[in-house]
Amino acid sequence: MPTINVGRVRPLWKGTYDYQTAYDFFDWVSYNGSSYIVISSLGSAAGILPTNTSYWACVAEQGEIGPIGPKGEDGDKGAYIGQLVMTLVPISDSGVHLLDGSLLTVGGVYDAFITKVSSLLSTNPNLFCTQTEFDASVSAYGACGKFVYTAGVSLRLPKVSDIVQCTTDVSQCSALVEAGLPGAVGAFTTTTTAVASEASGMVSVEESASNGGASNTAAGTTQKVTIDLSDASDIYGNSTTVQPQVIKALVYMVVSSSVKTEVEVDIDNITTDLNAISGSVATNTQDISALQTSVATNTQDISALQTSVATNTQDISALQTSVATNTQDISALQTSVATDLNGKAGVDLANVNTAGKAVIANLGMPSSRSVILTYTEEGQFTVPADGYVVLRASTSQGGIYIVNISNGIIVSSISERMWALGCILPVKKGDIVQVKSWQASSHSLFFLYAEGSQP
């Protein structure tokens, strides 16, 4: 009997999207606040954004920002990732790190910093270099103003041991400027009686015999040669120091208050709140489990009490005394059981309200999550979960049908002219299903999860 390999039927969580990573079919990532899943059977090559609908599908879109909570107390003004801090005393705070070329590894306390810096690789590649380039710069100049990023492994900090020079050009950020002086060149030619050519650059000639004045072209027998570097470049004479080797960096200015107004949203606080909610949900789940265990335990206690009553029927006096003694315990137990069962659904759902019934009814409805299957004529496969098998095809005087071999239910669609056909069959997990067709083409077969059976 032929079988169908449905492949991966459960998404695989891959965390935050990384543009340098290639993803396989049904890999699931988070990107810009939304969740996406690979729908291409060939996967998604590195660099293909989750917004590309040819390869990805949005599973959960980022919701609207919730209501603003009460304003908290003003905290200390913080610093931004990448902000330079200059000080004359050593800092032992773990929130800062000396720019000494240290290697920070992924999976430690610097993960948030590494993620922030590595996200700039695609938009500001000038901030990064290879390890070979880093080593060469340090060897030649004793410094390197660029990061070295190895995806998923580490981030090497710049090594800064020189004066930092400011710039407003983002493309020049982290660039190393070598130390140097401008060229100073001058020249002239002379004979025993006259200057044969005009002096230039840093050189001037003063004649005294012929006209007693300064001239670059004067004739005569006596010449005074003057060398002045400022004649070649205005930079000479403006300073008594030499331009040192520098590393350029951006300088940012804080232009708003660090205290948020009522109309601002602190994303970090939202993340904290979401984490707290997740922890609360987990705690409540444990409480419900403990409550269910308590109800089961109390039920066993009632059963044991009934057994005790039946066993002690001969000793009525003792039983009456025991009953009198335990009346308060039974009453408290009944109150506890009633409290524990209040609002919980019974086996026959008799105490479920309208909203609860709507939730239960919706569990069997089709969801938006599906698994694409490969159609094989008279092929059989085992259903992975409760849901629906959907078969589509084009036909001319033909038909298609789906057979649930486990319970004998058959659905079909037949046409006597050119038409697009479709069948859908509700199934349970573990059912064996077979698909067939005649005079049909362009088959499309997939499994649609029910709302309550999604992985």
N, C-alpha and C positions, 0 to 999 in steps of 0.2 A: 504494500500500500504506500503510495507516494506521500511524502511529508513536506512541510514548508518550514524553512528556518526563518523565523520572524526577526532574527537579529536582536539588537539591544532594545528592550521594551521599557527600560527605566532610565530617566535622565541621570547624568553623572555631573555632580556639582564641581565646578572648576574655580570658583571664587571670582575675584575681580578680573575683568577682561584685560589681557596683556597683548598689545599689538604685535609683539615679537613672537607670540605663541601660535602654532597651528592647532585647530580644534577638530575633533571627530564628530560624526553624526550623533545627535542627542546629547552633546556636551552642553552644559548649562552654566551661564556666567551672569555677573551683575555689571551693568554699564550705565553710568550717569543716573543712578537711582532706580533703574528699571532692570528686569530680568529678561534674558534672551536665551533661546535654545537653537542649536544648529539643526536645520531641516534638510540640508543638502546631503544626499547619500554619499557624496564624495568628501564631505567635511568642509571646513573653511580654512583657507591658507592664511598664514601670518599676514597681518596688515589689513585684512578685510573687516571693516567695522560691523558690529552687530546690527546697525541700522540698515545694512544691505539686505533687502528682503529676498534676494535670490538665494541667500545662504542661511539667513537667520530669521527667526520669528519671535516677536515680543510675547513673552509669557505673562508677565505682570508689569504693567506700566506704573511709573512713579505717581503716587497719588497727590492730591492737593495738600497744601500745608494746613495743618490743623489750627485750631484757635490758639491764640497767644496766651500763655499762662501768666500768672502774677509775676511782677518784676521782683527779682531777687536783689540781694545786697550787692553794691558795687565791689568788684574785685580789683586786685592789683592790675595795673596796665601790663599787658603781656608783650611778647615780641613775636615777629613773624619768622617763619622758617626761611632761612637764607639771609636774614638780617645780620650785618656785621656788628660785633660788639668790641670796642677797643677800650682797654683798661691798663692801668699801671700796676695793678696788683693781681696775683694769681686768682683764678676762680675755680672752686672745687665743685660747683653745681653740676649735676649730671645732665642738666638741660643744655649745656654748652660744651663745645669740644674744640680744643686747640687745633688750628689748621696746620698740622705737622705731617700731612700725607698719610695718616692712619687708615687702615683698612677696616671698614664696618661691614659685618656679615649679616646676611638676611636671617631672620628668625630670632633676633634679639631685641633689645630695648630701642634700637634705632630704626625699626621697621617703618614707622610713619614718616620719618625723615627721608629714608631711602626711597619710599614710594613717591613722595613729593618731588624729590630731585629727579628721579628716573622718568617721571611723567613729562619732563621738559625736553627729553632726548629728541622727540620728533619735531618740536617747534623751535628749539634753540640748540641745534647740534654743536654750535661753536663753544658751548660750555663743557664739552666732553672731548676726550682723546683716548687713544689706546694706551695700554700699560707700557709698551715700547716707547711711545712718544713721551709719556710721563717721565720714564727713567732717563731718556735722552735729555729732556729739559732740565731735570734736577742735576744731572751730571755736568751739563754745560753751564748752567746759570745758578744752580743751587735752589731753584724754585720752579713751581709749575702751578698756574692758576686754574687748571681744569680738573674735572672729575673723571674718574675711570669707573665705568659701570659694567659689571658682568651680570646679565639678566638672571634673576632668581638666585644669585650667589652672593654678591658683595658690591660695595661702593667705596672707592678710595677717595678720601678727602684731598683737596688741593694742599700743596705745601707752600706757605707764604712766609718768606723771610726777608722781604724787602718793603719799601715804602709803597703804599697803595694809592694809586692815582684815580681820581673820579672821572667818570665819563657819562655822557647822556646818550651814547650810541650803544644800543643793546647788542648789536653784532660784534662790538669790540670788548664786551664783558668777558673777563678771564684771560684776555690777550696779554702776552708778556712783551714788554717793550725793552729792547736791549739798551744798555748804557752806551753813550757815544758822544762825540763832538762834531760840529759841522766842519766841513773842509775849509781851509784857509790857504788860498793860492795867490801868489803874486810873481810877476816876472818883468824884467827889462833887459835891454841890451845897450851897450855903450862902446864908444871908441875913445881914443886918447884925446880927441878934441871935442866930441859932441855925443849926445845920446842918440843912438841910431834908431831907436823905436820908442813908442809911447809906453810908459810904465802902466801896469794894470794890477787889479786886485788889491792886496795888502801893501804894495810897494809904491812909494812916491819918490820923486827925484827933485832936489832943490838946487838950482844953478845960482852961482854968485858972481862969476867972472863976467858974464855977458850982460845980465840985466839985474842981478842982485835979488831976484824974486824966486818964488816957488813955481815950478812948472814941471809938468810931466813930459814936455817935448822941447824944453829949452836947449839951445846949443851953448857950449862953453867949454872951459878946460877943467872946471872944478864941479864935482857933483856930490851932493849929500844924499845918501840913500836912507829913507825912513821906512820901517816895517811896522805897520799898525793893523792887527787882526780885525779891528772893527771896520776897516775899509772893505774887508771881504764878507763879514757877516755882522749884523746889528746885535747878535746875541752876545758877542764879546764886549765886556765892559759893563753889562747889565747886572752881573752877579759875580761873586767871588768863588762860587762853588760850581761843580760839574754836575750835569743832569745824571742822577743815579738810575740804575735799573729799577723798573716799576712793574707792578701788575695792575691792570685796570679793573675797576669794579663799579657796579651800579650803586648809586646812593638814593635811597627812598626817604620820603618825608611823610610822617603821619599827618593826614589832613582831616581826620574825624575823631570824635571822642571814643575812647575805649569802652565807655559805658553805653550799652545798647538802649535805644528808645523803645517805646511801646509798639512801634510799627516795624521794628527789626526782628529778625529771627536768628537765633543762635543755633546753627546746625549741630554744633557739638552737643548742646543741651538736648536737642531733638534725638540725637543718636543715643545719648545717655538715657533719655526717657524710654526710647524703644527697647533698649537693653533691659531696663527695669521692668517694662511691661512683659518682655519675654520671660524674665525671671519670675514675675508674678504668675504668669500662665503656667510655668513649670511647677511652681509651688502649689498652685490651685489644683493642678492635675494630680500631684502627690496627695493633696488633701482629699480629693474625690476618691482616689484609690484607697486611702486609709479609711474613708467613710464607708466605702463598699465592703472593706474587710470587716469593719465594725458591725455592719448590718448582718453580714454572714455569720459572724461570731455570735451576735445576739440571737439570730435564728437558731443556731445550734444550741444555745442556752435554753431557749423555749422548748426545743425538742427534748433536751435532757430533762427539763422540768416535767414534761408530760410523761416521760418514761418513769420518772420517779413517782409520780402520782399513781400510775398503773401498778407499779411494783409494791407500793405501800397501801393498797386498798384494804388488806386484812387488818392493818393497824390503823383503824379509822381515827381513834383518839389522837394517836401520834401524828397522823396525817393532818387532822384539823389544826393541831397545835402548829405543825410545820407550815400549813397554809396561812394561818393567822400571822405567823412570824414573817412569812415571805410575801404577804400581801403588798406591803409597801415596796419591796424590791421588785415585784412583778409590775406594780403600777409605774414605778420609775423606769423599768425596762420598756414597758409599753410606750411611755412618753418618749423615751429615747429613740425607740424604733420609729414611732410616728414622726418625730422630728427629723430623723435620718432619711425617711422615705418621702418626706414632704417635697413635692415638686419633681419627684423622680418618676420616670415613665414605668408603668407596669407592663407585664407580659402582653396583655390585650390592649395596651395603649389607651385604656379607658380614662385615665386622668391627664392625658396630654391636651393642652389647650390648642386653639386654632393656629397660633404661630408655630408651636412645636410640630403640629401635623404637617404644616407647610414645609418645614425643614426636612421632616422624614420623607415626605413625598418627593422632594427635590433630589434626594440621594440617588434615586433610580433614573433621573433624567440624564440625557446626553450632556457631556462636558465639552469643553473646547480642546481637550487634550486627545491626541490620536497617534496611532502608530501605522505608518505606511507599510503594507504587505506586498509581496511579489505574487502576482496572479499566475497560477499554474492550472491548466485544465484538469478538472476532477481532483485537484490537490486538496489535501486535508491538513489541518493544523489544530493545535490545542489552544483554547482561549486563555489569555494570561490573567484576566480579571473580569468582573461583572461589567457589561457594557453592550456594545452593538457592533455587528459586522456589517459593513457597507460595501456593496458591489455596484459599479457603474460600467456601462459599455454602450457602444453604438451598434445598431443592427438594421438589417432590412429583411423583414419576414423571418425573424429569429427571436431569441429570448435568452434570459439568464435566470439562475435561481441559486439559492443558498439552502443547504440542508444541515440541520442540527442533528447529527447522527446519534447524539446522546439521548435526545427525547423525541426524535422523529418529526419535529416541526420543519416545514418547508415554506419558503417565501419565493415568489418568482415574478418576473415581469416579461411580457410577450408583446411583440408588435408585428403587424403585417405590412408595415411600410418603414421607410427610412426614419429612424427615431433614436433618441437617446434614452436609454433605460436605466433604472436604478432600483436596487433592493436594499432593505435594511432589516436585520434580524436581531432581536434582543437575545442575549446569551448570558450564561453564568460562567464564573471561573471554572476551568477544567473541562468545559464542554468541547467535544470534538466536532469541528465544522468542515463541510466539504462545499466547494464552489464549482459550478458547471455553467456552460453556455453552448448555444448552437447558432451558427451564422452570425456571430458577433465579433466585434473587434474593439480596439482602444479600451481595454479593460483597466479599471482603476479599483483596487481593493485596499481597504484599510480598516483598522479596528479603532472604535471610538469608546473611550472610557466613560463609564457612568460617573456622575458627580461624586458619589460616595465611595468609588473604588480607585480614584486617582492615586498614583504612587507619590 
